[in-house]
Amino acid sequence: MVLEMVLESLFAVVDVFWVGRLGADAVATVGLTESLLSLCLRWDWGLSLRRRRWWRDGSEKKIRRARRVPGGAGDFLGFGVSAIVGIPSFLYASDLLRLMGASPAIVATGSGYARIALGGSGVVLLLF
C-alpha cells in the first residue's frame, strides 16, 4: 500500500512535468484533480483494508456465512462502488473543481481533464 501511494505521487509529479508546458492553469488543474483522485483512492484503500481485516479476524461462524455468498457478490459490490464514485465524478467534475477553489479560467481549461481522470477513477477502484 505504501509503494502504491509513492507511485501515485510519482504519477502526479510526472503529470505536472508534462502539463507544465501548457501553462499555470493546466498545472493547477492537474494539482486539484490529483488531490480529488487521491482522496477517492485513499477511501477505497481503507475499504479494502477493512474487508481484509474482517476476513482475517473472522470466526468460524463468519467464514461459514461468507461461503454461502455467491462468488460474484464481491464483483457486484466493486462495480457498485465504482459506479457510485465514477459517475458523479464524471458528471460533476467542473463543480468539484469549483468547490476546490479553482478560478473560472481553470474550470474552463481543465474540466475535460478532470472529467476523464475523476470519471476513470471508478475503473481504478475495481483494482481493490
C-alpha positions, 0 to 999 in steps of 0.5 A: 500500500505504501509503494502504491501511494509513492507511485501515485505521487510519482504519477502526479509529479510526472503529470505536472512535468508534462502539463507544465508546458501548457501553462499555470492553469493546466498545472493547477488543474492537474494539482486539484484533480490529483488531490480529488483522485487521491482522496477517492483512492485513499477511501477505497484503500481503507475499504479494502483494508477493512474487508481484509481485516474482517476476513482475517479476524473472522470466526468460524461462524463468519467464514461459514456465512461468507461461503454461502455468498455467491462468488460474484457478490464481491464483483457486484459490490466493486462495480457498485462502488465504482459506479457510485464514485465514477459517475458523479465524478464524471458528471460533476467534475467542473463543480468539484473543481469549483468547490476546490477553489479553482478560478473560472479560467481553470474550470474552463481549461481543465474540466475535460481533464478532470472529467476523464481522470475523476470519471476513470477513477471508478475503473481504478477502484475495481483494482481493490 
